[in-house]
Amino acid sequence: PTIYYCMKEQTAVFFTLTKERMNYDRPTYRPPSEQLVDLHIYVVPAYLWHDRLRSAFNQVIGESVSAGFVRVPPDIHLDHLRSEIEKQLGFEVVPRSFVYCKSVGRCLTQVRGHQEQEMKVKHFLPPHAYCPEIFVLDSEVARRSQTSSNGSMASNRSNNTEQSSSRSGFHKRLNQTTVYHGKAPQVTQKGGTGVYIGPYPMQSYPGLNSRPGTAGSQGQHDSGLDLDDDESERERLRRLAEEARRLAELERRRAEDEERRRREEEERRRREEEERLRRLAEEEERRRRERENENAANSLIPNLLIEEATMIHEQEPEDPQEKLRREREELLQLLQKIRDDRLEIERRREDLMRRAKQLQSRMQNLRNQARDMWKKRYFEAKKQTVPLEEQTNKLREELEAYHKRMVGTMTSRVKEGRNVDAPDATQQLNLRIQATRMQHEIEELQRRVDDSKMKLTAEVKLRTQAESELRTMKSELTQRKLNLSVTRSQQMGQNSA
C-alpha cells in the first residue's frame, strides 16, 4: 500500500508539472514589448551543408542568407519559435519546412525534434551565444544528409570487420563486468571513409562489491573507485581511442590509394580508347583523300578545256562605245543613289528641326508661365505692402505717443510726491524709465535691421531673376542666329542646285 500511494502521488505531481509546463509553453497573453528580444534568422544554403558529415563548418556563417529578424519572448521553446518565424517572416526566404542548427564547437549541427521542446530562445542569446542569431536548414537537405550518413556508416562497418575481429577478444573481456561512467562514446567519422568506435566501457575491479558500505547499484560502484584507478582507466581508454583514430587514418589512406589507382586505371583506358579512335579517323581521312585525288585526275582534262575557252573569250577586245555607255549608266545610277540619300537625310533633318522647335517653344511657354506667375505674386505682395507699412507706422506712432504720455505721467507723479525719503524712490524710477527707453530703442533698431534685411533679400531676388532672364534671352538669341545661319545655308544650297 505504501508503494502504491507513493506511485500515485508521483503520478499526480508529474501530471501537475506537465500541465503547468504546457500552460507555460502556450502563453495566453502577449508580453509587453520591453520583454521581447530580437533574434536574427539565417538560412544555411544547401550547397554549404556537408551531407556526409551531417554538419557545416562555422566559416559558412559568413555566407548564410539573412531572412530578417523576429521579436519573441526569450522563454519560449523552439517549436513555438517556428510558428513565430512563419508568421513574422513568411516563406519568401525561409523554407516551408526547416530544422534548426546550432553552433557547437567548430561546426553547425542539427537540433533534434525532442531538443526543440527543451531548448528555448534564450539559449541562442548572449551570454549563452556569441550573437542573438539562429540558423535554419531546409528539411529536405537534412533528410538527405541523414540518409547519406546512415549508408556511409553501414559501409564503414562492413569495411572494418577485420579490424573489429582483431579486437573482439579484448572487447569481450571488457564487456564481461563493466561499470559505465557518464555517457557512452558516440559514432566518430573522420576523413572520407570513417570508422565506427563502439562504446568502451570501463572495466570493473574485482572485489569492488565486497567493500564495506557499498551496494550493487551504479552510484555505489562509482563511489567505491579509487582516483588512481580512474586515472589509469581514463589513460587506457585514451590510448584505445588514439589507436582507433590511427586505424581510421590508415583505413582512410588505404581507401584514398585505391581510389587514386582506380582513377589512374580509368584514365589510362580512356587514353587508349581515344588513341584507337584517332587512328581510325586518320585512316578514314587518308582513304577519302585518295578517292578525291583519283576523281580529280579523271576530271582534269575537261576542266582544262573549259578554262582555255574562257580565257580566249575574255581576251577578245571590248567595243569602246559599249564601254562608254556602260560607264555612263553606272555613273547615272550612282548619282541617282546619292540624290536619294541626300533627300532622305534632308527629310530627316527637317523632321528633327521641327521636333526641336516644338520642344523649344514648349519649354519657352513653361518658362513664361512660371515667370508670369511669380511676377503676379510679386506685384500682389507689393500692393499689399504699402497699406501694411502705413498701418505699421500708424501703430508705431500711437505707441510712441502712449509711451511719452506714460513717461510724463510718471515724472509728474514723482515730482508731486517727493518727500524726505524721495531720492531713493526717484532714482529707482529714473532707472526704470531709462531701461524702458533703452529697450524701446533696441526694438526700434532691431526693426530697422529686419526691414533692411527684407529689402536686401528682395533686391537679391530681383537681381537673380534679372540675371536668369538675361541668360535666357542670350540663349534665345544664339538659337535664333543658329537657325538663321542654317536657313541661309539651305537657301544657298538650293540656289546652287
C-alpha positions as CSV (number, residue, x, y, z in Angstrom):
1,P,0.0,0.0,0.0
2,T,2.8,2.4,0.7
3,I,4.4,1.8,-2.7
4,Y,1.1,2.2,-4.4
5,Y,0.5,5.5,-2.5
6,C,3.9,6.8,-3.5
7,M,3.4,5.9,-7.1
8,K,0.0,7.6,-7.1
9,E,1.4,10.8,-5.6
10,Q,4.4,10.9,-8.0
11,T,1.9,10.4,-10.9
12,A,-0.2,13.3,-9.7
13,V,2.8,15.5,-9.3
14,F,4.1,14.6,-12.8
15,F,0.7,15.4,-14.4
16,T,0.6,18.7,-12.5
17,L,4.1,19.7,-13.7
18,T,3.2,18.6,-17.2
19,K,0.1,20.8,-17.2
20,E,2.0,23.8,-15.8
21,R,4.6,23.4,-18.4
22,M,2.0,23.1,-21.2
23,N,0.3,26.3,-19.9
24,Y,3.7,28.0,-19.7
25,D,4.7,26.9,-23.2
26,R,1.4,28.2,-24.6
27,P,1.0,31.7,-23.2
28,T,-2.5,33.2,-23.5
29,Y,-1.3,36.8,-23.4
30,R,1.1,38.8,-25.4
31,P,4.0,40.0,-23.3
32,P,4.9,43.7,-23.4
33,S,7.4,45.0,-26.0
34,E,10.1,45.6,-23.4
35,Q,10.2,41.8,-22.6
36,L,10.7,40.8,-26.3
37,V,14.1,40.2,-27.8
38,D,15.3,40.5,-31.4
39,L,16.6,37.2,-32.9
40,H,18.3,37.3,-36.3
41,I,17.3,34.4,-38.6
42,Y,19.9,33.0,-41.1
43,V,19.2,30.4,-43.8
44,V,22.1,28.0,-44.5
45,P,22.3,27.3,-48.2
46,A,22.1,23.7,-49.3
47,Y,25.4,23.6,-51.1
48,L,27.3,24.6,-47.9
49,W,25.9,21.7,-45.9
50,H,28.0,18.5,-45.8
51,D,25.6,15.6,-46.3
52,R,28.2,13.0,-45.4
53,L,29.3,14.8,-42.2
54,R,25.8,16.0,-41.3
55,S,27.2,19.3,-40.3
56,A,28.8,22.5,-41.7
57,F,31.9,24.4,-40.5
58,N,31.5,27.7,-38.7
59,Q,33.1,29.5,-41.7
60,V,29.8,29.1,-43.7
61,I,28.1,31.6,-41.3
62,G,29.6,34.4,-43.4
63,E,27.9,33.0,-46.5
64,S,24.5,32.3,-44.9
65,V,21.4,34.2,-46.2
66,S,19.7,36.6,-43.9
67,A,15.9,36.1,-43.7
68,G,15.3,39.0,-41.2
69,F,14.7,39.1,-37.5
70,V,11.8,38.2,-35.2
71,R,10.7,39.8,-31.9
72,V,9.8,37.0,-29.5
73,P,9.9,36.4,-25.7
74,P,13.2,34.8,-24.6
75,D,11.5,32.0,-22.7
76,I,9.5,30.3,-25.5
77,H,10.7,27.0,-26.9
78,L,12.0,26.4,-30.4
79,D,8.9,24.6,-31.5
80,H,6.8,27.7,-30.7
81,L,9.5,29.9,-32.4
82,R,8.8,28.1,-35.6
83,S,5.3,29.4,-35.8
84,E,6.6,32.9,-34.9
85,I,9.1,32.8,-37.8
86,E,6.4,31.7,-40.2
87,K,4.0,34.4,-39.0
88,Q,6.6,37.3,-39.0
89,L,8.8,36.4,-41.9
90,G,6.7,34.2,-44.2
91,F,8.2,31.9,-46.8
92,E,9.9,34.4,-49.1
93,V,13.4,33.4,-47.9
94,V,12.7,30.9,-45.1
95,P,11.8,27.4,-46.4
96,R,8.4,26.0,-45.7
97,S,9.9,23.0,-43.8
98,F,13.1,23.6,-41.9
99,V,15.2,22.4,-39.0
100,Y,17.2,24.5,-36.5
101,C,21.0,24.4,-36.5
102,K,23.3,25.4,-33.5
103,S,27.0,26.2,-33.5
104,V,28.7,23.8,-31.1
105,G,32.4,23.7,-31.2
106,R,33.8,24.1,-34.7
107,C,30.6,23.1,-36.7
108,L,27.0,23.8,-37.1
109,T,24.9,20.8,-36.2
110,Q,21.2,19.9,-36.4
111,V,18.8,20.4,-33.4
112,R,16.7,17.3,-32.9
113,G,12.9,17.3,-32.6
114,H,12.9,16.5,-28.8
115,Q,15.5,19.2,-28.3
116,E,13.3,21.8,-29.8
117,Q,10.8,21.1,-27.0
118,E,13.6,21.5,-24.4
119,M,15.7,24.4,-25.7
120,K,14.5,28.0,-25.5
121,V,15.2,31.2,-27.4
122,K,17.4,32.5,-24.5
123,H,19.9,29.6,-25.3
124,F,20.7,31.4,-28.5
125,L,21.1,34.8,-26.9
126,P,24.2,36.2,-25.1
127,P,25.7,35.1,-22.8
128,H,24.8,31.6,-23.9
129,A,25.7,32.5,-27.5
130,Y,28.1,35.0,-29.2
131,C,25.3,36.9,-31.0
132,P,21.5,36.8,-30.9
133,E,21.1,34.6,-34.0
134,I,19.8,31.2,-35.1
135,F,20.4,29.2,-38.2
136,V,17.8,27.2,-40.1
137,L,18.2,24.5,-42.8
138,D,15.8,23.0,-45.3
139,S,14.3,19.8,-44.0
140,E,14.9,18.1,-47.4
141,V,18.6,18.7,-47.1
142,A,18.7,17.4,-43.5
143,R,16.8,14.3,-44.5
144,R,19.1,13.6,-47.5
145,S,22.1,14.2,-45.2
146,Q,20.8,11.7,-42.7
147,T,20.2,9.0,-45.4
148,S,23.7,9.5,-46.8
149,S,25.3,9.3,-43.3
150,N,23.4,6.1,-42.5
151,G,24.6,4.5,-45.7
152,S,28.2,5.6,-45.1
153,M,28.1,4.2,-41.5
154,A,26.8,0.8,-42.8
155,S,29.6,0.6,-45.4
156,N,32.2,1.6,-42.8
157,R,31.0,-1.2,-40.5
158,S,31.4,-3.8,-43.4
159,N,34.8,-2.5,-44.3
160,N,36.2,-2.6,-40.8
161,T,35.1,-6.2,-40.0
162,E,38.6,-7.4,-39.9
163,Q,39.8,-4.6,-37.6
164,S,36.9,-5.3,-35.3
165,S,37.6,-9.0,-35.2
166,S,41.2,-8.4,-34.1
167,R,40.0,-6.5,-31.0
168,S,36.9,-8.7,-30.3
169,G,38.7,-10.7,-27.6
170,F,39.7,-7.6,-25.8
171,H,36.2,-6.0,-26.0
172,K,34.7,-9.3,-24.9
173,R,36.9,-9.3,-21.8
174,L,36.0,-5.7,-21.1
175,N,32.3,-6.3,-21.5
176,Q,32.1,-9.2,-19.1
177,T,32.0,-7.0,-16.0
178,T,31.7,-3.3,-16.8
179,V,30.9,-0.1,-15.0
180,Y,29.7,2.9,-17.1
181,H,30.6,6.4,-16.1
182,G,28.8,9.2,-17.8
183,K,27.8,9.0,-21.5
184,A,28.9,6.2,-23.8
185,P,31.1,7.3,-26.8
186,Q,29.3,8.1,-30.0
187,V,30.0,7.3,-33.6
188,T,33.1,9.1,-34.8
189,Q,33.7,9.9,-38.5
190,K,37.0,11.1,-39.8
191,G,38.2,11.6,-43.4
192,G,36.4,10.1,-46.4
193,T,35.6,6.6,-45.1
194,G,35.3,6.8,-41.3
195,V,35.3,4.2,-38.6
196,Y,32.8,3.1,-36.0
197,I,34.1,3.4,-32.5
198,G,31.8,1.4,-30.2
199,P,31.2,2.2,-26.6
200,Y,34.3,1.5,-24.5
201,P,33.0,0.5,-21.0
202,M,35.3,0.8,-18.0
203,Q,36.4,-2.5,-16.5
204,S,35.1,-3.2,-13.0
205,Y,37.6,-4.1,-10.4
206,P,37.4,-7.4,-8.6
207,G,36.3,-7.2,-5.0
208,L,34.6,-3.9,-5.6
209,N,31.2,-5.2,-4.4
210,S,32.8,-6.7,-1.3
211,R,34.0,-3.4,0.1
212,P,32.2,-2.3,3.2
213,G,29.5,0.3,2.8
214,T,28.8,-0.5,-0.9
215,A,25.8,-1.9,-2.7
216,G,25.1,-3.3,-6.2
217,S,23.8,-0.1,-7.7
218,Q,25.6,2.2,-10.2
219,G,26.0,5.0,-7.7
220,Q,27.6,2.7,-5.1
221,H,30.1,1.3,-7.7
222,D,31.1,4.8,-8.7
223,S,31.6,5.9,-5.1
224,G,33.9,3.0,-4.4
225,L,36.5,3.6,-7.2
226,D,39.9,5.0,-6.4
227,L,41.2,8.1,-8.0
228,D,44.4,6.4,-9.3
229,D,42.4,3.6,-10.8
230,D,40.1,6.1,-12.6
231,E,43.2,7.9,-13.9
232,S,44.7,4.7,-15.3
233,E,41.4,3.7,-16.7
234,R,41.0,7.0,-18.5
235,E,44.6,6.8,-19.8
236,R,43.8,3.3,-21.1
237,L,40.7,4.5,-22.8
238,R,42.6,7.4,-24.3
239,R,45.2,5.1,-25.7
240,L,42.4,2.9,-27.2
241,A,40.8,6.0,-28.8
242,E,44.1,7.0,-30.3
243,E,44.6,3.5,-31.6
244,A,41.2,3.6,-33.2
245,R,41.9,7.0,-34.7
246,R,45.2,5.7,-36.1
247,L,43.4,2.7,-37.6
248,A,40.8,5.0,-39.1
249,E,43.5,7.1,-40.6
250,L,45.2,4.1,-42.1
251,E,41.9,2.9,-43.5
252,R,41.2,6.3,-45.0
253,R,44.6,6.4,-46.6
254,R,44.1,2.9,-48.0
255,A,40.8,3.9,-49.5
256,E,42.4,7.0,-51.0
257,D,45.1,4.9,-52.5
258,E,42.6,2.5,-54.0
259,E,40.6,5.4,-55.4
260,R,43.7,7.0,-56.9
261,R,44.7,3.7,-58.5
262,R,41.2,3.2,-59.9
263,R,41.2,6.7,-61.4
264,E,44.6,6.2,-62.9
265,E,43.4,3.0,-64.5
266,E,40.3,4.7,-65.9
267,E,42.4,7.5,-67.3
268,R,44.8,5.0,-68.9
269,R,41.9,3.1,-70.5
270,R,40.3,6.4,-71.7
271,R,43.6,7.5,-73.3
272,E,43.9,4.1,-75.1
273,E,40.4,4.4,-76.4
274,E,41.0,7.9,-77.6
275,E,44.2,6.9,-79.4
276,R,42.4,4.0,-81.1
277,L,39.6,6.3,-82.3
278,R,42.1,8.8,-83.5
279,R,43.9,6.2,-85.6
280,L,40.7,5.0,-87.1
281,A,39.8,8.6,-88.0
282,E,43.2,9.2,-89.6
283,E,42.9,6.0,-91.7
284,E,39.4,7.1,-92.9
285,E,40.7,10.6,-93.8
286,R,43.6,9.0,-95.8
287,R,41.3,6.8,-97.8
288,R,39.0,9.8,-98.5
289,R,41.9,11.9,-99.8
290,E,43.0,9.0,-102.1
291,R,39.5,8.8,-103.6
292,E,39.4,12.6,-104.1
293,N,42.8,12.6,-105.9
294,E,41.6,9.9,-108.2
295,N,38.4,11.8,-109.0
296,A,40.4,15.0,-109.6
297,A,42.8,13.2,-112.0
298,N,39.8,11.9,-114.0
299,S,38.2,15.3,-114.4
300,L,41.4,17.3,-115.1
301,I,41.2,17.2,-118.9
302,P,37.6,18.6,-119.3
303,N,38.4,21.3,-116.8
304,L,41.5,22.4,-118.8
305,L,39.4,22.7,-122.0
306,I,36.8,24.8,-120.3
307,E,39.3,27.2,-118.8
308,E,41.1,27.6,-122.1
309,A,37.8,28.5,-123.9
310,T,37.0,31.0,-121.1
311,M,40.4,32.7,-121.4
312,I,40.0,33.1,-125.2
313,H,36.6,34.7,-124.7
314,E,37.9,37.2,-122.1
315,Q,40.9,38.2,-124.3
316,E,38.6,39.5,-127.1
317,P,38.6,43.4,-127.2
318,E,35.5,45.3,-126.0
319,D,33.7,47.9,-128.2
320,P,34.6,51.4,-127.0
321,Q,31.1,52.8,-127.5
322,E,29.7,49.9,-125.5
323,K,32.2,50.6,-122.7
324,L,31.3,54.3,-122.6
325,R,27.6,53.6,-122.5
326,R,28.1,51.1,-119.7
327,E,30.2,53.6,-117.6
328,R,27.7,56.3,-118.2
329,E,24.8,54.2,-116.9
330,E,26.9,53.3,-113.8
331,L,27.6,56.9,-113.1
332,L,23.9,57.9,-113.6
333,Q,22.9,55.1,-111.2
334,L,25.5,56.3,-108.6
335,L,24.3,59.9,-109.0
336,Q,20.7,58.9,-108.5
337,K,21.5,57.0,-105.4
338,I,23.4,59.9,-104.0
339,R,20.4,62.2,-104.6
340,D,18.0,59.8,-103.0
341,D,20.3,59.6,-99.9
342,R,20.6,63.4,-99.7
343,L,16.8,63.8,-99.9
344,E,16.3,61.2,-97.2
345,I,18.9,63.0,-95.0
346,E,17.2,66.3,-95.7
347,R,13.8,64.9,-94.7
348,R,15.3,63.5,-91.5
349,R,17.0,66.8,-90.6
350,E,13.8,68.8,-91.2
351,D,11.9,66.4,-89.0
352,L,14.5,66.8,-86.3
353,M,14.4,70.5,-86.6
354,R,10.6,70.6,-86.4
355,R,10.7,68.5,-83.2
356,A,13.4,70.6,-81.7
357,K,11.4,73.8,-82.4
358,Q,8.3,72.3,-80.8
359,L,10.3,71.3,-77.7
360,Q,11.9,74.7,-77.6
361,S,8.5,76.5,-77.9
362,R,7.1,74.2,-75.2
363,M,9.9,75.0,-72.8
364,Q,9.7,78.7,-73.5
365,N,5.9,78.6,-72.8
366,L,6.6,76.8,-69.5
367,R,9.2,79.4,-68.6
368,N,7.0,82.3,-69.5
369,Q,4.1,80.8,-67.5
370,A,6.3,80.4,-64.4
371,R,7.8,83.9,-64.8
372,D,4.3,85.4,-65.2
373,M,3.0,83.6,-62.2
374,W,5.9,84.8,-60.0
375,K,5.5,88.3,-61.3
376,K,1.9,88.3,-60.5
377,R,2.6,87.1,-57.0
378,Y,5.3,89.7,-56.6
379,F,3.1,92.5,-57.6
380,E,0.2,91.3,-55.4
381,A,2.6,91.2,-52.4
382,K,3.9,94.6,-53.4
383,K,0.4,96.1,-53.5
384,Q,-0.3,94.7,-50.0
385,T,3.0,96.0,-48.7
386,V,2.1,99.7,-48.9
387,P,-1.1,99.6,-46.7
388,L,0.6,97.3,-44.3
389,E,3.5,99.7,-43.9
390,E,1.2,102.6,-43.4
391,Q,-0.7,100.7,-40.7
392,T,2.5,99.7,-39.0
393,N,3.8,103.3,-39.0
394,K,0.5,104.5,-37.6
395,L,0.6,101.9,-34.8
396,R,4.2,102.8,-34.1
397,E,3.3,106.5,-33.8
398,E,0.5,105.7,-31.4
399,L,2.9,103.5,-29.3
400,E,5.4,106.4,-29.2
401,A,2.7,108.8,-28.1
402,Y,1.4,106.4,-25.4
403,H,4.9,105.9,-24.2
404,K,5.6,109.6,-23.9
405,R,2.4,110.1,-22.0
406,M,3.2,107.4,-19.6
407,V,6.7,108.7,-19.0
408,G,5.4,112.2,-18.4
409,T,2.7,110.9,-16.0
410,M,5.3,109.0,-14.0
411,T,7.7,112.0,-13.9
412,S,4.9,114.4,-12.7
413,R,3.8,111.9,-10.0
414,V,7.4,111.6,-8.8
415,K,7.8,115.4,-8.6
416,E,4.5,115.9,-6.7
417,G,5.0,113.0,-4.3
418,R,8.7,113.9,-3.4
419,N,9.4,113.7,0.4
420,V,12.4,113.0,2.7
421,D,12.9,109.5,1.5
422,A,12.1,110.5,-2.1
423,P,15.7,110.5,-3.5
424,D,15.8,106.7,-3.4
425,A,12.4,106.2,-5.0
426,T,13.1,108.8,-7.6
427,Q,16.4,107.2,-8.5
428,Q,14.7,103.8,-8.9
429,L,12.0,105.3,-11.1
430,N,14.6,107.1,-13.3
431,L,16.5,103.8,-13.7
432,R,13.3,102.1,-14.7
433,I,12.5,104.8,-17.2
434,Q,15.9,104.7,-18.7
435,A,15.7,100.9,-19.0
436,T,12.3,101.2,-20.7
437,R,13.7,103.8,-23.1
438,M,16.7,101.7,-23.9
439,Q,14.6,98.7,-24.6
440,H,12.4,100.7,-26.9
441,E,15.4,102.0,-28.8
442,I,16.8,98.4,-29.1
443,E,13.5,97.2,-30.5
444,E,13.5,100.1,-33.0
445,L,17.0,99.3,-34.2
446,Q,16.0,95.6,-34.5
447,R,13.0,96.6,-36.6
448,R,15.2,98.7,-38.9
449,V,17.6,95.8,-39.3
450,D,14.8,93.5,-40.2
451,D,13.5,96.0,-42.7
452,S,16.9,96.3,-44.2
453,K,17.3,92.5,-44.5
454,M,13.9,92.2,-46.2
455,K,14.8,94.9,-48.7
456,L,18.2,93.3,-49.3
457,T,16.5,89.9,-49.9
458,A,14.1,91.4,-52.3
459,E,16.9,93.1,-54.2
460,V,18.9,89.9,-54.4
461,K,15.9,88.0,-55.7
462,L,15.2,90.7,-58.3
463,R,18.9,90.6,-59.4
464,T,18.8,86.8,-59.6
465,Q,15.7,87.0,-61.7
466,A,17.1,89.6,-64.0
467,E,20.3,87.5,-64.5
468,S,18.3,84.4,-65.3
469,E,16.2,86.4,-67.8
470,L,19.3,87.8,-69.4
471,R,20.8,84.3,-69.8
472,T,17.5,83.1,-71.3
473,M,17.5,85.9,-73.7
474,K,21.1,85.3,-74.7
475,S,20.4,81.6,-75.3
476,E,17.3,82.5,-77.4
477,L,19.3,85.0,-79.4
478,T,22.1,82.4,-80.0
479,Q,19.5,79.8,-81.1
480,R,17.8,82.3,-83.5
481,K,21.2,83.1,-85.0
482,L,21.9,79.4,-85.5
483,N,18.5,78.9,-87.1
484,L,19.1,81.9,-89.4
485,S,22.5,80.6,-90.5
486,V,21.1,77.1,-91.2
487,T,18.3,78.6,-93.2
488,R,20.7,80.7,-95.2
489,S,22.9,77.7,-95.9
490,Q,19.9,75.7,-97.1
491,Q,18.8,78.5,-99.4
492,M,22.3,78.8,-100.9
493,G,22.4,75.0,-101.4
494,Q,19.1,75.1,-103.2
495,N,20.2,78.0,-105.4
496,S,23.4,76.2,-106.3
497,A,21.5,73.0,-107.2
